[in-house]
Amino acid sequence: MTLIALLIGLFVERLATRLFHLRRLRWLDRAIDFGFSQRQKIAIWPAVIPLFVLAIALVLPVFLIWFGSADIWLGFPYLVLAVIVLFFSLGPKDLNEDVEEYCQAVEENNESRINETAKSLIEKDVPPDAEHCMRRVEESICVQANNRLFAVVFWFVLLGPVGAWAYRVTDLIRRRAVFNSMRAEESDDGKLVVAAEMLHGLVAWVPARLTAVGYAMAGSFDGALSAWKNPQDGERKALHEQSEQLLARVGIGALGLQTTDGEKLAERRIRGAKAANGIVVRQFILWMVFIGAMTLYGAAL
């Protein structure tokens, strides 16, 4: 049932591209902000505890629906729930669409559009240097693939709709905490941001490393292994930063791209972005084959 729900959910996602704006889940911002405000009442506790309680509260409705519908009507309600939860847990943006828009902007040499599409992938300020920006975009595609797709699939296979939604909830909490800390009218609550990033880093740690292994399998194994063994700096980073840096350097190592003689920068930028997206697609196929084989093996026992 898990494999069937996963395949249907991914198929529905491909058909419902016009509904992707609903996956931003802005209506949850008030609930998350309310949870943040309650932390002030228990300031003596570590910030991660109220955030953990907030995450449980947001996941609880999905758990209750799943628990009440798992064994009725031959599992059809569970299938419907799984498809709906998958749709809202994936993304929120479509990675392939973001890459295509970036490549089109580079091809048209539209600088403002390039910065806009690159920022959508990097989710931070775009480096002013074109070559540095190119590198960051390629790294970000490898990172975003885990955040938008592979981590959701991992937790869905492991814990069903509850797992997929729990992962997305921690990401929403992290994003909201960072957004609030950057607003001028908000007080700078660094502990809240650190706690939110730590909470999300915990649930992203395992799938990030499985995704990194997938890059090695889908691309240059030697390049990926060398990048894994040789981190760029020895500073101790937060969990989510460790995972993102690992995905970035292993993904780039697996690509093994080199600038060819006579290749223009624009051509190299497009080739790099498409190559990064290509390794994501190949890994996704590997994941589906593996999940399908494990499902068949489990059914045969």
Summary of the structure (lengths in Angstrom):
residues: 301
radius of gyration: 20.0
end to end distance: 15.5
largest distance: 63.6
contacts: 937
relative contact order: 0.12
helix: 82%
strand: 0%
